[in-house]
Structures are given as structure tokens and as C-alpha cells.
């Protein structure tokens, strides 16, 4: 999923480079799949930092992942709209834990 972090970090490469090494290799899609990790992508429709199109592309690259695009939700949904964020996380967890 290094691709996702590079796409996210590209909006302000100089500052993001200070926070983490975007050139570092992260897990490949094959490695994530082999680990058996379930992945749910959650994005705000109104996110101007990490656009929903980018999150959709990451979701498309990871078979078996799930995706929620939350209408009218901003980038910092967990901070600005915590009830909405918590409801979406709860919904995803319910689906993950369903038999």
C-alpha cells in the first residue's frame, strides 16, 4: 500500500518528506493479501487532502478490500464529524465481524 501513502504525501512533498520517508518500500499488495489482513478504506466525499478518487484507486488495487465514501464528510472526519466517523467505523466493523 506504499502507493496510497505516496499519493497522499504528494500533495505537499517537502513537508511530508519531513514526516516520513516516501521513498521507503512498504508492503506490496501481494504481501498484504498473503498476511490475511482485512482492509476497509474510509474516505470523506469532501476531502480536499486525500481525494476520494485516490482512495477508490487504492481500493481497486487491493482485492477483497471494502470501501466507504461518506457524503459531505471532510478530511478530518474523525475530528470534525466524530459521530459520522464513528458510525461508519462501527458499520464496517459489524460487517467484518459478521459470520
Protein Blocks (a to p, Z undefined) as FASTA:
>chain_A
ZZmmmmmmmmmmmlmmmmpcfkbccddfklmmmnopacdddddfklcklgfklmmmmmmm
mghiacdddehiafklmlmmmmlmmmmmmmmmmmmmpZZ
